[in-house]
Amino acid sequence: MKLYYSPGSCALAPHIVLLEAGYAFELEKVDIPNKKTASGADYWQINPKGYVPALQLDNGEVLTEVSTILQYLADQKPAAGLAPATGTMARYRLMEALNFVATEVHKSVGALFNPQMTPEMKEVQKGYIVRRLKALDGMLAGKPWMTGDNFSVADAYLFNVLRWCGYHKIDLAPWPEIQAFFARAGERPQVQAAMRAEGLLKS
């Protein structure tokens, strides 16, 4: 199994889950602007969408899209407890959380990376992000993780995206539940190991 990634991108989420679940895997860095992998391969041939992550399975198939990769990884290692069983209400709650992170948090914060955004456009976008963070803070109230007491693939994804807030100077101080979540997730050994492997954590 091989994870194609770019440091600090949304590929950090499956990277964390691979470690949390105890997978044996390879990492291959992708130069996104030039669509080349560290080994010199044409990334368009691996993932025609052109972005990361992509997960190459042992049979040669390639999976893309963060939420799908995360659920696949969790389902292959159910003992790791990173996702509830398929068909249960708890699983639908996980899917609900994953979709919120993907469509509301990831897309809204990720939009700020667009170099074409003017300062005025960024301010408008940050207003939208604030509304989503307010909702998220309420969702996290009274529980350590997004869906309850157990760390799940949704938490790996959320931690990944919240890291970008610091880059974009979005202060999380108004949302204590989010701050506490971010600190808890950041203390997990496998989260730190994934960041260290991507050069995001120096110590």
C-alpha positions in Angstrom: 0.0 0.0 0.0 1.3 3.4 -0.9 0.0 6.9 0.0 0.7 9.7 -2.4 0.9 13.0 -0.4 2.1 16.5 -0.3 3.3 17.8 3.1 0.5 19.5 5.1 -2.2 18.8 2.5 -5.4 16.9 3.2 -3.4 13.7 2.7 -2.3 14.1 6.3 -5.6 12.7 7.4 -5.2 9.2 5.8 -1.5 9.3 6.8 -2.6 9.6 10.4 -5.2 6.8 10.0 -2.6 4.5 8.4 -0.5 4.9 11.5 -3.4 4.7 14.0 -4.6 1.5 12.4 -1.1 -0.1 12.3 -0.8 -0.5 8.5 2.5 -1.2 6.7 2.7 1.3 3.9 4.9 3.5 1.8 4.8 7.2 1.3 5.5 9.0 -1.9 5.7 12.7 -2.1 4.0 14.5 -5.0 5.1 17.8 -6.5 1.6 19.0 -7.2 2.3 22.0 -9.4 4.4 19.8 -11.8 2.4 16.6 -11.3 5.5 14.5 -10.6 6.2 12.1 -7.8 9.4 11.8 -5.9 10.4 8.8 -8.0 9.8 10.7 -11.2 6.4 9.2 -12.2 3.8 11.2 -14.0 1.2 11.8 -11.3 -1.6 12.3 -13.9 -1.2 8.6 -14.6 -1.7 7.7 -11.0 -4.6 10.1 -10.2 -6.1 11.8 -13.3 -7.7 14.3 -10.9 -4.2 15.7 -10.3 -4.5 16.2 -6.5 -3.7 14.3 -3.4 -4.3 12.0 -1.6 -4.3 8.9 -3.6 -3.9 5.5 -2.0 -2.5 2.7 -4.2 -3.7 -0.6 -2.9 -1.7 -3.8 -2.9 -3.6 -5.1 -5.9 -2.7 -2.0 -7.9 -6.1 -0.2 -7.6 -6.0 3.5 -6.7 -8.5 5.1 -4.3 -9.0 8.9 -4.2 -11.0 11.3 -2.1 -10.2 11.8 1.6 -13.5 10.6 3.1 -13.5 7.4 0.9 -9.9 6.6 1.7 -10.5 7.1 5.4 -13.5 4.8 5.5 -11.8 2.1 3.4 -8.8 2.1 5.8 -11.0 1.9 8.9 -13.1 -0.9 7.4 -10.1 -3.1 6.6 -8.9 -2.8 10.2 -12.1 -2.8 12.3 -10.3 -3.7 15.5 -8.6 -0.3 15.4 -12.0 1.2 16.2 -11.7 4.1 13.8 -15.2 3.8 12.4 -18.4 2.1 13.6 -19.8 -0.9 11.7 -21.5 -0.3 8.3 -25.2 0.0 8.5 -25.4 1.2 12.1 -26.7 4.6 13.1 -23.3 5.3 14.6 -21.8 4.8 11.1 -24.2 7.3 9.6 -23.2 9.8 12.3 -19.6 9.3 11.3 -20.5 9.9 7.6 -22.4 13.0 8.7 -19.2 14.3 10.5 -17.0 13.4 7.5 -19.3 15.2 5.1 -19.4 18.3 7.3 -15.6 18.4 7.5 -15.2 17.8 3.8 -17.8 20.1 2.4 -18.0 22.9 4.9 -14.7 23.1 6.8 -12.2 21.7 4.3 -13.7 23.6 1.3 -14.2 26.9 3.1 -10.7 27.0 4.7 -9.0 25.4 1.7 -10.4 28.1 -0.6 -8.0 30.6 1.1 -5.1 28.9 -0.6 -6.3 30.2 -3.9 -3.6 32.7 -5.1 -6.3 34.6 -7.1 -8.2 35.6 -4.0 -7.9 39.3 -3.2 -7.7 40.5 0.4 -11.3 41.6 0.2 -12.5 38.2 -1.1 -10.5 36.5 1.7 -12.3 38.6 4.3 -15.7 37.6 2.9 -14.6 33.9 2.9 -13.4 34.2 6.5 -16.9 35.4 7.5 -18.2 32.2 6.1 -15.6 30.2 7.9 -16.5 31.8 11.2 -20.1 30.6 10.8 -18.9 27.1 10.2 -16.5 27.2 13.2 -19.3 28.4 15.4 -21.4 25.4 14.4 -18.4 23.1 14.9 -17.7 24.4 18.4 -21.3 23.5 19.4 -20.9 20.0 17.8 -17.9 19.3 19.9 -19.4 20.4 23.2 -19.4 17.8 25.9 -17.4 15.2 24.1 -13.7 14.6 23.3 -14.2 13.7 19.7 -16.6 14.5 16.8 -18.8 11.4 17.3 -18.3 10.8 21.0 -15.7 9.1 23.2 -13.6 7.4 20.5 -11.1 8.9 18.1 -12.3 8.3 14.6 -11.3 8.9 11.0 -13.4 12.1 11.1 -11.2 13.5 13.9 -8.1 12.8 11.8 -9.6 14.7 9.0 -10.8 17.6 11.2 -7.4 18.0 12.8 -5.8 18.1 9.4 -8.0 20.9 8.2 -7.9 22.9 11.4 -4.1 23.1 11.1 -4.6 25.3 8.1 -6.3 27.9 10.3 -3.0 28.9 11.8 -1.5 29.3 8.3 -4.3 31.7 7.4 -4.2 33.5 10.7 -7.7 32.4 11.8 -7.7 32.7 15.5 -9.4 29.7 17.2 -9.6 31.5 20.6 -13.3 32.3 20.3 -14.1 28.6 20.1 -12.8 26.8 23.3 -14.2 23.4 22.2 -12.3 23.5 19.0 -9.2 24.6 20.7 -9.4 21.8 23.2 -10.1 19.3 20.4 -7.1 20.5 18.4 -4.8 20.2 21.4 -6.1 16.7 22.2 -5.7 15.4 18.7 -2.2 17.1 18.3 -1.0 15.2 21.4 -1.7 11.8 19.9 1.5 9.9 19.2 0.5 8.8 15.7 -0.7 12.3 14.8 2.8 13.6 15.8 4.5 10.7 13.9 2.6 11.6 10.7 3.5 15.3 11.0 7.1 14.5 11.7 7.3 12.2 8.7 5.9 15.0 6.5 8.4 17.5 7.9 5.6 19.4 9.8 6.9 18.7 13.2 10.6 19.2 13.9 11.1 17.6 17.4 
